[in-house]
Amino acid sequence: MESPFKGDCLKGKVALLTGGGSGIGLEISTQLGKHGASIAIMGRRKQVIDSAVFALSSLGISAVGFEGDVRKQEDAKRVVESTYNHFGRIDILVNAAAGNFLAAAEDLSPNGFRTVLDIDSVGTFTMCHEALKYLKTGGVGRTSSGGGVIINISATLHYTASWYQVHVSAAKAAVDATTRNLALEWGTDYDIRVNGIAPGPIGDTPGMSKLAPDEIQSKANDYMPLYKLGEKWDIAMAAVYLASDAGKYVNGAVLPVDGGLWLSRPRHLLKDAVKQLSRVVEKKSRSAAVGLPKSKL
């Protein structure tokens, strides 16, 4: 699909992405790059990183990859420093690295619970912490007042509750809380905007294939307000918006991009049944009103 944004709206910017080598993260990397940004990708799997860098480079995007685990502070520090040394600046940090699997709470070990929190929530804060000095001091062509951007990829699972994902719900709730608190502190002190994106079910991603079998995906029309799965492009466009000057007054927001799914509940009555019920209620109300005595003035 054609982007609604100008192709150079991120020209000269440098974006560092965790989890940017596959799935939604790779699409964000691609779209940020297509809109002018240079891209640095951090991930644990060298083969995935190399493949992503090759794909980005083939599109004419300046890209580099670094191996690292967001759970390790020394890795985070090394990758952030390497990105800065390679490009001379860091303007955008996207935290898209995540861990997820289905598990009933009673079968989930504390270690499994902790692992997801370490990747999603602790990893997100660790990357923000290590990137801060570069985001706030800027680089070539950016003033000392800062103006960097952080985008944390979250979810909507914790808005109510989610079956078999207590670990992920807890982790994403922590990510959202981190987003808002950093937006308050770093927006005030350093003019750094910190926002989040909460994707809904996105088709053709490893997460969907792992968490939602085909038969569940085929029933999306039964419960999704817009009657379709989202696309990776939808999330990437939200990232371009938040990273660009189009979102220059947006700070501390967590943007759900899920077609309104987080608002939905199962439909207990068909619309025709609701109309019929409404007519009955309205008829009874009118009958009662006719029998009421006139008020005395």
Secondary structure, 3 states (H helix, E strand, C coil): CCCCCCCCCCCCCEEEEECCCCHHHHHHHHHHHHCCCEEEEEECCHHHHHHHHHHHHHCCCCEEEEECCCCCHHHHHHHHHHHHHHHCCCCEEEECCCCCCCCCHHHCCHHHHHHHHHHHHHHHHHHHHHHHHHHHHCCCCCCCCCCCEEEEECCCHHHCCCCCCHHHHHHHHHHHHHHHHHHHHHHHHHCCEEEEEEECCECCCHHHHHHCCHHHHCCHHHCCCCCCCECHHHHHHHHHHHHCHHHCCCCCCEEEECCCHHHCCCCCCCHHHHHHHHHHHHHHHHHHHHCCCCCCC
